[in-house]
Each structure stands twice: as C-alpha cells, then as structure tokens.
Amino acid sequence: MTTPDGPRSSPASRGRGPRPEPFWAAYSDEELLGLRFRDLRLSIRGTELEHRIRDVNADLGARGLVFRPHFWLSDEWFTPDGVAGVAIPFYLGHPRLMKLEEKMMLEVEGGTRDWCLRILRHEVGHAIDNAYRLHRLKAWRQVFGKASVPYPDFYMPKPFSKRFVLHLDSWYAQSHPVEDFAETFAVWLTPGFDWRARYKGWPALKKLEYVDALMAQIAGHQPKIRKRTQVDHIRNLSKTLGEHYAEKRSRYGTHYPDFYDRDLRKLFSDAPEHAGNELAARFLRRHRREILLLVARWTGEYQYRIDRVFADMTQRCRELRLRLARGADETRMEAAILLTVQTMNYLHSGHHQIVM
C-alpha cells in the first residue's frame, strides 16, 4: 500500500534480497479463508513493519529510554497483561492479506505508515507500563485511576471532554485508566508534536506533564520485566482465516442503533408525486462508499460497523418503497448526516464497544 508519504522501498530492498512470495500469494479470497493462521508462515522480518518498528524504537531512544519492546504477529493488535511486547495483526505482514482485510472489514487498521505508527506508539505505552509496572505507582493511580478496574464491555465517550488526550479514534482514552495512560504516552512520544501548546488549558495537560516526568525518572534504567513472551503467535494458531473473520465481523456488527421510519421519511418520500424518482435503496447503494468514508471520518467509527447500520437503513428504505424527494447532492449529504447522527446516538447511549 502507498503510505501518506508516498511509495517507500521495503526494508528487504535495503541490504537483503527480496523474499520469495509465499505459496498463497496468488490464492483467491475463498482459498485464503480456508487457511489456518499457522499455515501462513509469516514473519515481521523483511516487511515494512521492520522499518516502522525501527522508527518507534528511535523515538524511545531519542527520549533517553533504554526499553525496547518485542513484537510478533498475531490475529489482532494487543499487548497482553504483564508482557513487555506488542502483537501486530497478521495482515500487515503481506499486501495480499491487507487486501483480504479490506475486503472483509472495509478498511485496514494500521494500513498506512502514519496510522500504523499511531497504533504502535499506543501499544508501546501498554508495553512500557507492563515492563516497569508503572500502574502500581501511587502517583500513577492518582493521575489515571486504578488499573485494576474491570474493563467495561462498552463505554460512553464524552467527545468534548478536555480531560483526555486525542490520539486514536473513538475517544479511546476514555475507555479505561490503562488506555488513558497508553494514549497519553503515545501523544508524548510522537516526535515533533508540541503537546504543551496543543493541550494548553486542558486538564489532560497535567497527565502529559506527569508522563514526561515519569519517563525522565525511568530513562536509562532497565525494565523489571524482560521476558519476551509471545501470546497467540500466528505460528501457534490453528484457527482458519474464515473463522477469524466470521468472529470479527460479528463483533463489529453488533448493537446497531434503531432507524426510525420517521427519520427516513424526512429524507426520502413515498408520496405519489415522487413515484417516478429513483428508489432510495438504489440511490444509497450507488453512493455507499462515499457516504461510509464521510461518516467514518466524522465519527472515527469503523467502516464495517457503520456499513452494518447503513445496510439496515437501505433495507428499510426498500421495504417502505421510499424514493428521492430532492436533488442527488443534497440527498447524499443529508443521508451522511442522518447516518452520523444515528452513530453518535449510538456512542452516547453507552454502547461503544471496547474492541482493542
């Protein structure tokens, strides 16, 4: 994939010969979905991930930190409790798998250089927390709260709160004290970012200043946890990619907000005078991609989840035999606004799911 900075040469082209393509590189989607994770025989070596990991390690070194997390490929992004390392999703290990991820989930989480680095910095926040057991510090608990608080299945973000930094989408710092720390650390670690100016006057600035002081304390010190545990490495996973995506799509597609007929009738119409106009369902299908991209940008929600709601909206328009009642450009924008409003209602209802 092309990064925001344009095409880049892979690490394999700098000092190593290109790695041979895996046997499954030319497989169809159906054939790939039948493979087990351990059949992929992937590694981080020789991929663009090597370069991105090197960038994050350089960021750590520039701050005087000797800690270097370890990384491995798994089925998702995560940092296990008590482990000073980060699992990276398998699909970032090969362009063919990124295409499959986009086909199945409508987007590739971490698929661009900037996006990948943002997630890596967040996960490294978890890893350094584990490595030095920072969450056990009294001052850490006073700033962020108790790490022992159970993770909620859902959380209700407050989009305009200034008590939390903004790094990943969906106001993720608000989901749990541990995520609050990881997000704050990620903002602090980002090179060239003037967080003091950006968060001036925000209560979140005190958290950033605490992290800055805390990192100065541990700079030059080796971590307490140095074991390189790799949880759910893909070489140990017998689950098929098909089973993985069935579970993932189910997880991202639950708890949709209700679409009320009255909202749709405000946008479209079943009045006789509009009987010759295009069916609303057909119009929505034609403009699906641009509407999803627009709403995803506005809300920070995953396109797959928005698409499930969008599918419900389209189906209900079909059942009601609704048709266009205004111009295409206006209708397209109003449809995006309606979908955005329903998504925001969903977020504020307390049903924003923890997914990382």
N, C-alpha and C positions, 0 to 999 in steps of 0.2 A: 504494500500500500504506500501511496505517496504521503509523506508527512507534511505538516503545515510549513516546514522549511524547504519543501521541495524534495525531489528524489535524493536518496543518500546511498552511498555504497555500503554494502553489508560488511560486518567485521570479517566475514570469510574472505573478502576480497583484499583485506589488508594483512598480508603476511601468511595466509593459508590459502590453499587452493579451494575452489568451490566444492561443497559437499555434494555427493551424489543425491539425486532426488529419491525420496522414499518410494517403495513399491506402490503405495496407494495414491500417489500424487495425481494420477490421471483417473482415479475412481470417480464414479458418479456419486451424487449425494446419497442415493439409496445404498450403494456399496459401502460408502464411508460409515453410514449409520449402523451398519451391521458389524463394524469392527469394535473390538474391545480396546479400552484405553491402552492396555499394556501391549497391544499389537502395533501401536503407532511407533514405538521405539524412538521417541523424540528426546532431544536434549536441548539445553539452552546454548551450548557451545556452537559457535558458527552462525548464530542468528542475530538479528538486530537487537534482541533483548540484551545481548552481551554489552553492546555499546550503551544502552540506557542504564543498565546496572552500573556500568563504569561511571556514568555521569553522576548518579546518586552517590556512589562511593566518594567521588571527587567533592561533592557538596559536603559530605560528612568530614572529609579531610580538611577542607577549607575552613571549617568551624573548629578545628582542633580536636575532633573526636576520633579516637582510635577504633571505635566499634565499627565492624563491618558485618552486616547480616549475611546469612547464606540464603540462597534461592533455589527453588526447584519447581518443576512443572506438575500441576495437579488439574483437577476439574474446574476449579474456581479460584478467584482471588481470596486469600485469607492468611491470617497469622495465628497459628494455634496458641492457646493459653500456655504460658511458661516456655515458649520456644522463641529463640532469638533469630528467627528466619522467616521468610516470606514465600508462600506458594503463589505461583503465577499460572493463570489459566492456559491450558494446553494449546488453544487455538492461536496464541501469539507466537507459537513455535514454528508456524509454517503458513505461507499465504493461502494455500488451498484450504486449510482449516479455518482461516479467517473468513473466507468466502462462505463456508458452510455456516459459521456462526452468524454471519449477516443474513443468510437465507433463513435460518431458523429463528433468530431473535431480532431481526431488522436492523441491528447495529452491532458493532464490535467494541465492547467495553475495553478501553485501553488501546484501541487500534491505531491511533496516531501517536506520534512522538510526545507531544505535549500532554495528551490525555494519559498515556502510559506513565510518564514521569510524575504526574499529579497523584496517580494511584500508588505508585511505588513510594513516594515520599510519605503518603498516609500510612501505608503498611509498615514502612521502616519506623514510623512513630510507635506503632504497636511493638515492633521487634526490640527497639531500644528500651521501651518501657519494661518489657519482659527481661531483657538482658541485665538491666541494673535494678530491677524490682522497684522501680520508681513509685508505682502506685501504693507502695507500703509506707511511703513517707507521709508524716503528718501534714506537712505543708502542701503536698500534692492533693491530699484529700480535702484540705481546706479550700483549695482553688477549684478543683474539678468535681469533688464529691467522692463517694465510696465506689471503688471499682467492683466491690462485691455485690452491688445492687444487681438483681437479676435483669438480664436483657429482656425488654418487652417484645412481644410478637409484633406490635405496632406502636408507632409513636405519633404524636400530634405536633408537627412543627409550627413555630411562630415565625413566618417569613420576615417580619420586620424587627425581630429582636436584635439588639446590638450587644447581647451578652455572649455571642458566639461568633467565631470567625466563619468566613465563607470560602470553602475550598472545593470540596466535591459537591455534586448536585444534591438536591433534596434536603438542604439544610442538615446534613448528616451529623454535624457536631452536636445537634440537639438530641440525638437518639440515646446517648448513654455517656456517662463520665469518661469511660475509656476512649470512646470515639471523639469526645470533645478534646481530650489530650492529643490524640493522633492527628486530628485536623489542625489543632493549634501548632503542633510540632511541624506539620507539613508546610504551613504558611511561613513559619520561622525559617525553615530550611531552604525555601525557594530562593535561588540566587538572584540578586538584583532587585528583589522585591522590597520596597520601603514600607514595611508593615507598621512602623511607627506613624508615618504620615497617613496611610490608608485607614488605620483604625483609631486615629486621634479622636478623643472624646467618647469612644466606645468603652463600655465595661470590659469587653473582650481584650482590650489592650493590656489590662493587668495580667491576664493569662499569658499573653505573649511575653511580657516582661518577666514573668515567673519562669517560663520555659527558657528564656535567654539566660537568666541567672543560673538555673538548674544545669543547663548544658555546659556552662562555664565551670561549674563545680566538678562535673564528671569528665571534662576534657582531659585527655592524657591518661585516664585510668582504664584499665582493662575491665570488661564486664564480669559480673558474678556468674552468669550463665554462658557457657561457651560451647556446650554440646550442640552438634549440628544435626538435630533431629529433623527428619523429613516426613511429615504426616501426609498420608494419602498421595504419595508419589504415583505418577501415572503408570510406572512400571509394575505397581502392585495392585492396580485397579482392574478388576475383571468385568466391570460394568461396560455395556456397549454404549457407543455414542448415541444410538437411538434411545436407549433407556435414560441416558443423561438428559437429553433434550426434552423428552416427554415429562420428566420431573421438573425441569427448569421452566418450561412453558406453563406448566400447571401452577408453579409457584408464583410466577409473574402475572398470571392471568386471573387471580382470584380477587374477590372483594371489589367488584366494579360498583361504581355509583349508579343509581337508578336514573334512567332518562324518562322524563315525564312527557306524555303526549302533548301537553300544552306548550312545552318548550319547543318541540319540533314544529308544531303548528304555527308558532310565531315566526319561524324561519321559512317554512315551506307552506304549501296550501293544498287542500283537496276540493277547493271551490270550483264550480263548473266553469267559470271564466278562465281557469288556468288548465283546463283539460288537455289543451294542445301543447303544453310546455313539457320540457324534459322531466322524466321521473327523477325525484330527489335521490333515490338509491343509486341510479345510474350516474348521476352527477357526482355524488360522493365517491363512487368507485373510481371515476376518471381522475379526480383530484386528490385521491387518498394520500399519495406520497408527500405532496407539498403541504397538505394540512397536518399530517403527522409530524413532519420536520418542524413546522412552525410551532405547534403545540409543545413538542419536546424541548425546543429552545426556550419557550416562555416559562415552562414549568420545571424543567430539569428532570422530568419523569422518563422512564424507559419507554422507548417507542413500542415495544411489544405490549406492554400493559395498556398504553394509550390505544393501540390498534385493536385490542380486545373490546374496549369500550366503543371505539369507532365502529366495530363490526356490529355491536348491539344497536347502535344508532342507525346504521344503514339498514339492518334487518327490520327495525321498527318502521322506518320510512317506507319500506317495501310493503309491509303489512297494512299500513294506513293509506297506501297508494298516494303518497304526497308528491307534489310536483313543484318545480321552481315557480316563485311568485315575484322575483326581482332579477336584476342583472347578474351575470355569472361572477364578475369580480366581487360585487357586494356580497353575494351569497357565499362565495368561497371564504371571504374574511369573516363573515358572521358565523359560518359553520366552525371555523377555527376558534372563534371567541366562545361559542357555546361549548365546544369540547374542552376548552381551557377552564371555563367556569366550573364545569362538572368535575374536572380533575382537581381543581383547587378545593371544591367542596369535599371531595374525597380525602384530600390531605388534611383538611381541618376537622374532619369527622373523627379523627383519632385512629384511622385505619391505614396509616402509612407504614408499610411493612419493612421490617429490617431484612435486608437482602444481602449484605456483605458479611 
